[in-house]
Amino acid sequence: MDIIKVKDSQPVPIEIKYRSSIHKRDARGLNSFMKKYSLSRGTMITRDFEGSVQLTAGTVDCVPYWKFLAQYGE
């Protein structure tokens, strides 16, 4: 787990993986955190992959770093 952002009083786990392809094993830390805190969503910042990965704890939204910075950079 790299970053924990609070949104609407809920933690939002964010993992950073600077890779072009993402596999479920890349999200093990997110999955553990999501299970521990009963969260259904997390975010992964990637090099250029955009999409989602379904885990046992919930869904991880994958966002390219440039898009993440454009949305949350300020």
Helices and strands as residue ranges (DSSP letters): E 3-7, E 10-17, G 24-27, H 28-36, E 41-46, E 51-54, E 59-64, H 65-72
